[in-house]
Amino acid sequence: MTAVLAPLVGRARVVLLDFDGPVCGVFARHPASAVAHELRRLLAGRGVPLPPGIRHEPDPLAVLRFTATLGRPAVIRLVDEALTRAEVTAARTAAPTPYGRQVIVAAHRTGRRVAVVSNNSAACVRAYLSAHGLTSYVHPVVGRPEGAPERMKPDPYPALAALRELDAEPADCVLVGDSATDVEAAHAAGIAAIGYANKPGKRARLAAADATIDSMAELVAAFGVD
């Protein structure tokens, strides 16, 4: 455990977890690129011209985020709902992150509250938590706002929504995420951020985090649970 990580975790009474990464790999066995392709097909069917950066975009969340620029609420909702269905399907075969479950249980055992703040749909998160017996440990689940992809992280909306529901102060929280948008959202909400560098090269992209870990096992150790 690093000297920086220990005090961050020690004072945190609320742990906010990003979902895809710290908890599981949502699209581990249900390729995200295939979902992105389906979303593009829906857009093409509604006569939406696709810019070069979206035509081969493998991330379905990026395709959804693009729809926020269209000014067409019905199309945004269509794509959002299609992505939600695909995410719920993917949740059935999502790959648990090593020590992700242990982090949730350890935080709970040490009297902390655990919430998920995700750009994935709340339905997807709840499906995974239910399948893995984690529902009782996690509240609230804040997924992306339906029909409002512009409010996904890095917008602080998900983190602020969790704080309101928990009646918690930013200083009492820490957010764990594996992307720069997680760090940006946390800091915009006044919350300390722990970067989860689960792939080569991620430490550099998470440089703005208050602390960085390579394994969720480091958090379990920081909670002081064997």
Summary of the structure (lengths in Angstrom):
residues: 226
radius of gyration: 17.2
end to end distance: 13.9
largest distance: 56.0
contacts: 771
relative contact order: 0.18
helix: 49%
strand: 14%
